[in-house]
Amino acid sequence: MNMKQVLRNLSYTVLSNFLSLFVSTLVVLIVPKLIGVEDYGYWQLYMFYTTYVTVLHLGWFDGIYLRYGGREYDSLDKSLFNSQIVLSLCLETLIAAVIYCYSFFVNNNNQSYIIVMTAIAMLIMNMGLLSVYLLQITNQIRKYAIYTVVGKLIYISIVIVSLLLGVRSFRILIVADLIGKFSSLLYGIICCQDLVFRKLELTKNSFREAYFNISVGIKLLIANLSSNLVVGVIRYGIQTAWGIKIFGKISLTLSISNLLMVFIGAVSLVLFPTLRRIQTDLEKVYSNIRIILISILLLGLLLYFPVQLILPIWLPKYKDSLVYMAILFPMCLFDGKFEILINTFMKSLRLEKTLLLLNIFSVVISCIITVVNIIFFKNLSAMMFSIVFVLAVRSTIGELIVWKVLKIHEYKQLFLEIGIVIVFILSTWYLSLLIALFIYLLILIIYTYFHFQKIKGALLYFCGIE
């Protein structure tokens, strides 16, 4: 493993994700301040729908991601990949048309508009996803970073100009999002132009390749869908039982709590093609990544305190929902650990079926908790607690599975981390902000003192890798 290459790729993704974080922060802080609660709810409903339309490539692109991860770009069969691009475009256009037709059966004009825009977004996002995967699997992280930056800059520019001109509708936010995504897609096409712009050669091998990609990728697709549904089911339950305004408020709280995940995604996309290139020492790589990641995530929880102090003043209309950040902030630890460690290593070890079963199991738990709560209790606080609970269960089981394969035994460390999260939630939920901050700072100091040598060793390990 070339550590210089890894660090260079990581720097590209961190810089691009800094921009993503900046854009997300602006949207999270400014948009709900300027538009109405109901409009913000519809905006979040669009964002909610577009989270799931990326599954409508039916695993095609996931199969390419798994089968060709770690390859060099020049080694790809250009004609074969061109046929996959054309065939997948035909499929996505057909699905988009079906979604568009469905909008005519929806009575609510705003929701009908959202469905039409979702159909357009699905086509743009999925074809963009293919170009993203091609850049990622061939380790062209710099181009991937530019891909991200292009869309985000155009998106936020349109949003800012529109708000300055006095536009206060969720519809302009959706249009800005689509223009940004389409701009990124155009850049992706330019990066892969020798795959896109060439004479189409459809053969039996083209359809056979499509079948292989879908059959391999469908497990990962369903695993990723199930992963999103773990929280998605609960969010849908909130929208159904509490209405669009409460849904928008809770979505804002989730967005704030998830800002740290921007960097988690950056590390994850660099890590997968790198792991596919190495076959030995995975146990040591895992353990060292883990101690660094957990330390960063535990430190990241400190962001809760200034955010909880400032946001209720800045967004008084959302004050009643922002209290749930005390519960939701720790989900970054479990979700981050799952995305970087469990998800990435399971894919690298080709444990897609296990990953699928784990995510389905988590969705089933999420569904049961949501239905029972809505029917018998209708308690919004319990819904928030259930998000962290389900993510913690999934993360813990997943880590135990990976440990079994890699022959790792760090059970005390696992219980310690769960204990820290429980103390964080209880102190921030029941005690004053100042006392909770003092307690958590004390915990961090003690944790750092006893793990300093491990953290130092992990950093030296990666700095010394060649």
N, C-alpha and C positions, 0 to 999 in steps of 0.2 A: 504494500500500500504506500503510495507516494504522498507523504504528509503535506508537502508543499502544495500539491495539486488540490488535496482535500481542503486545506486552509484557504487557498485562493478561491475555490468554488464556494466555500462557506462565506467568505467575505462578500462575494457577489450577491448571494442570497440574503445575507444579513442586511446589506445596503438596500436592496430592492424591498425587503420586508420592513425596513425602517420606514420607507416611503408608504408601504401598505399600512403600517401602523399609524403613520401620520394622517393618512387619508381616512382610515377607519375612525381615528380619534376625532377628527373634524366632523365627520358625519354623525358620530355618536353624540358629540357635545353640542353641535350647532343646529343640525336639522330638527331634532325634537324641540329645541328652544324656539324655533321660528315657525314651524308648521303645527297645525292642530293635532290633538291626541288621536282623533279618528283617522286623519290623513296618515299620520305616522304608523298607525295600526295597519292600514292598507299597504303601505310601503314595506312593512315587515312581513306581511302576508306574501307579497311578491318575492321577497328575499327567501322566505320559507319554502315556497314552491320551487324556486330555482336551485335550492339546495339538493333537490331530489331528481331533477330532470336529467342530470348527468348519468343516471343509471340507464337511460334509454338507448345507449349504444349496445346494450345487452351483453356486456362483457368483452366486446370486440377489442377495445383499446386496452383493457386490463390484460387481455391475453398477449397482446403485443408487448406490453410493459414487462410482463413476467418472462416471456420466451426470449426476448431480445435484450433484456437488461444487462448492461456491461459491454455491449458491442461497440465497435468503432463505427462512426457514421459512414465512412467510405466503404465499409465492408457490407453494408445493406444492399439487398437486391432491389435496385431502383424500380424496375418494371413491376416486380411483385408488390412493392409497397404502394406504387401508383394505383394498381388495381384495387388495393384495400381502401385507399382514400376515396376513389370514385364509388365503389360499392357501398361504403359506409355513408357517403353523402346522400346517395339514393335512399337508403334506409332512413336516415335522419329527416330528410325532406318529407317522406311519407308519414312518419310519426308526427312531425310538426303540423302537417295538414289535418291529421285526425284530431289533435289537440285544438286547433283553430275551429274546426267544425263543432266541437263540444261546447265552445263558448256561446253558441247560439241558443243553447238549452239552459243557460244560466240567467235568471231573472234580474239579479242585482247588476246594474250597469258597471259599477266599479269593479266588481269581481269578474264580470265578463271581460272587461278591459285587461285586467291582470292576467287572465288565462290566455288571451291573445298575445300579450307581451311575453308571457312565459313560453309560448310556442316558438316565438322568434328567438328568445334567449336560449332555448334548448338547442336549436340548430347551430347558433353561433358558438355556444359554450362547448358543445360536444365535438365540433370540428376543431375548435381551438384546443380542446383537451388532447386530441390526437397529435397535434403539432407539439404541444407541451411534453407529452410522453416521449415523442421522438427525440426532443432535445435532452430530456432527462436521462433516458436509457443510454444515450451516446455521450453522456457526460458533458454536454454543451451548456453548462450552468450559466455562463456569462450571457448567452443569448436568451436563456430562460429568464434571467433577471431583467433584461431589457424588455422582454415580452410583458412581464408584470408591470414594469414602470410605465410603459407606453399607455396601457389601458387605464391605469390609476390616475396618471396626470391629466389625461383628456377628460375622464369622468369627473374628477374633483373640480377641474376648471369650469366645466359646464354648470355644475351644481352651484359653485360660488357666484358665477356671473348671474345665474337665474335668481338666486336668493337676493343679490344686490339690486336686481331689477324689480324686486317685489313679488316674484312668483312664489306662491305658497302651496302648490299642489303636489301631491305624491307622484302625479303622472310625469312631471318633468324629471324627477329623480329616476324614474324607470327608464325614460328616454336617454338620459345621461349615462346610465349604467349600460344600456345596450350599445350606445355609440362607443363607449370605452372598450367594451368587450370585442366589438367588431374591429376596432383599431388594432387591438392585440392580435386578433385572428389574422389580419392582413400582414402584420409583421411576421407571424408564425409561418404564413404561406411563403413570404420572401425567404425566410431562413431555410425552408425545405423545398424551394422552387424546383430543384432538379428531381424531386420526387413527385411534385404536383403537375408541373408543366412538361409533359412528355406524351408520346403517342400511347394511347391506351391499348394494352394487350390482355384481353380477357381470355383465359384458358381454364381448363379443368383445375389446374393447379391454383388459380386465383380463388376459386370457390372452395377448394380443399383447404387453402390457407385460411380463408375466412372461418371455415368450420373449426379448424384447429384453434384459432385465436379465441373464438367464442366459447368453445368447450373448455379451454383452459381458464379463460378469464371470467366465466360466469360465476365460479366459486368466489373469486376475489370481489367481483361486482356485488354479489349478494352479501358478502361479508362487509363491504363498505357501506352498502345500503342499510344493512342491519345496524352498523355502527352509528350511522346518522339517525336511525329511527329510535335508538336508545333514548335520546333526548327529544327527538321529533314527535314521538307518540305523546309524551307529556305535554309538549307545546301545543299539539293539536287538541289534546284534552282541555287545556286552558282556553283555547280559542272557542271550543264548542260550549263549554260550561260557563265561562265568564265573559265572553264577548270580545269584540275586536279591540276595544280600548284597553282592557286589562291585558289582552294578548300583546298589544304594542308596548305597554309599560314593562311587562315581564321580559319581552324580547330585548328591550333597551338594557335591562339589567344583565341579561345573558351576554349581550354584545360587549358590555364593559368588562364583565368577568372573563371574557374569552380573548381579550386583547393580547394577553401574554402568549396565546397559542399561535400568533403570527410567527414568532421566532421558532416555535416548536416545528412548524411546517417547514421552515427553512432548513433546519438541521436534518429533518427526516428525508427530504428529497435528495440531499447530498449523500446521505448515509447508504441508501439502498444500492445504487450502482457501485459504490465503493465496496460494500460487503460482498456483492456478487463476484468481485474480482479477487477476493481472498477466500481461502478454504481452511486455513488453520488459525489457531489462536483466538477463535471467536469467543471463548469463555472469558479470556482476559480483556478483550475489546469490550465485551458486554459489561463486565464489572466496572471497568474504568469509565465508560460512558455513563453508567448508572449513577455513580457517586457524584460526578460532575453535574449531571442533569438534576438530580434530586436537590443538590445544594443550590443550584440556580433557581429552581422552582420554589423552594422554601424561602429563599431570599426575595423572590418575586411577590410572595404573599404580603410583604410589607407595603406594597403599592395600595393595598386595600385601605389603609388608614388615611392617607391624604385624599384619596378618591372619595371615601365616605364622608370626609369633612367638607369637601368643596362642592360635590355634585348636588346634594339636596338644596344648597343655596342657589346654584346655577340653574337647576331644573326643578323648581318647586312643584310643578304639576305632576312630577314623577316621584315625589318624595315617598309616597306610600309603598312603592315597589322597590325603591333603592335600598330599603332595609334588608332585602333578601340577598344583597351582595355578601353579607356575612356568611351565608350558607353556600352561595354559588362560587365565590372566589376560589375555595380549595379544589373545585372540580378541575382546575387547570393542572394540579399536581397529578391527579389520577388520569386525566385525559392526555396530558403531556407524556407521562410515563408510558401510557398505552401506545400512543402514536409513534414515538421515537424508538422505544425499546421493543415492546411486544409486537406491534404491527410490523415494524421494519424487519425485525429478526425472524418472525414467522414467515414472512414473504421470502426472505433470503434463504431460510431453511426449507422452503417449499412446503410449508404447513398450512396451505390455503384452506383445506377442508377443516382443519382444527380451528382456524381463525373464523371460518364461516359458522361452525357450530357454536363457538363461544359467543359470537355476536347475536345469533338467533336466540340463544338462551337468555342473553341480556335483554333483548327486545321483549321476549315473553314475560320476564319479570316486570319490565317497564309497563307493559300492557295491563297485567294483572293489578299492579299498584294503582295505575291511572283509573281503571274501570271501578275498582273497589272504592277509591277515594271519591270519584264523581257521584256514584250511586248512593253510598252510605254516609259520607262525611262532608264532601264538598269543601275541603279545607285547603286553601291556597298555600299556606305554610308547609303543610305535609307534602304537597306536590313539589315544592322547592327542595325539601329534604330528600325526597325520593330520587331527584336527579343525581345528587352527590352519592347517595347510597348505591344506586345501580352502577354508576361509573366506577365506584370503589370495588364493588364485587367483581365486575368485569376485569379491571386492572389486576386485582389480586389473583384471580384464577388464571388469567393469561400469563402472568409472571411465573406462577408455579409450574405451568406447562413448559415454558421456555427453560426454566431452571432445570427441569427434569432432563430435557434434551442436552443441555450444555453441562449438566452435572454441577450445578451451582447450589450452594446452601447458605442463604443469608436471611433466615427466618426472623431472627431478632431484629434485623434492620427493617424488615417489612412491618413488623408489629410496632416498631418505634415510629415509623412514618405515619402509620394510621393513627397512633396515639397523639402525635403532634397535630394532625388535622382535627381530631376530635376536640382537643384543647382550644385550638384556634376558633372553631365554630362556636363552642360553648361560651368562651370568653367574649367574643365579639357580639354574640347574640344576647347575652344576659348582662354583661358588665358595660361600664362606660368605655368610650373610645380610648381614653388615656390609660385606664387600668389595663385594658386588653392589649394595648400597645406595649406597655411595660412587661406584661406576662410573656408576650410573644418574643420580644427582644431578648428576654432572659433565656427563653428556650433556644433561640437561635445561637446565642453566645455559648451555651452549654453544648449544643450540637456541634458547632464549629470546633470547639476545644477538643472534643473527643474524636472528631473525624478529620482533623487538620492534616495528619500524616497521610491518610487515605486520599484526600483531595489533592495534596501536593504530589503524591506518587502517581496519581492518575494524570495530572497535568504534565509531569515529567515523562510519563510513558508515551503520551501522544506527541509531545515535542521531540522525543527521541526516535520516533518511528520513521523508517525510510521506505 
